[in-house]
Amino acid sequence: MPKGYWIANVDVHDAAVYEKYRAANAKPFADFGAKFLVRGAAPDIREGSSHPRVVVIEFASLADAVACYESADYQAAKDIRASVSDGNLVIVEGYTP
């Protein structure tokens, strides 16, 4: 079964409040087995554009990735993030050759 991934590009406007988001997302990420592959790395932009913070999170499956995002716990955390950041987040299924 292919893994699922969250890929986010974010611009954080208030680091102190964003830390509250990170604390709040710990439970849903643990509940759904999230594994950070990239966390806050600054991008080396070669084409197009990006926000200054890049995050890639791996889940055991696409269903887990979607369920985590849709969970009440993550939605509460997202409300904190949304107040202090702008960005993009996509959920994608991993490639299995």
C-alpha positions, 0 to 999 in steps of 0.5 A: 500500500502506498504511503501518504504525504503532507507537503506544505510551504508556509510563511510564519508571521508569529513564531511564538504562536506557531509554537502553540500550533506545534504543541497542539499538532503533536497529539494528532500526528502521534495518533496517525503515525506521522513521521517528519521527513522535512521540518522547517527547511529553507528551500533552495528554489530552482524553479517557480516560487515557495514560502520560506518554510517547507514541511514534508510529513509521511504517513503509513497510507493516504487514508491515514494522511487524510484522516489526520488532517480531518481529525478534530484534534488537527482541525483545532491545531490548524485554527492556531496555525491559520491565525499566524501563517500563510501557505499551501498544504497538499496531501498526496499518495506516494509512488510505488513502482 
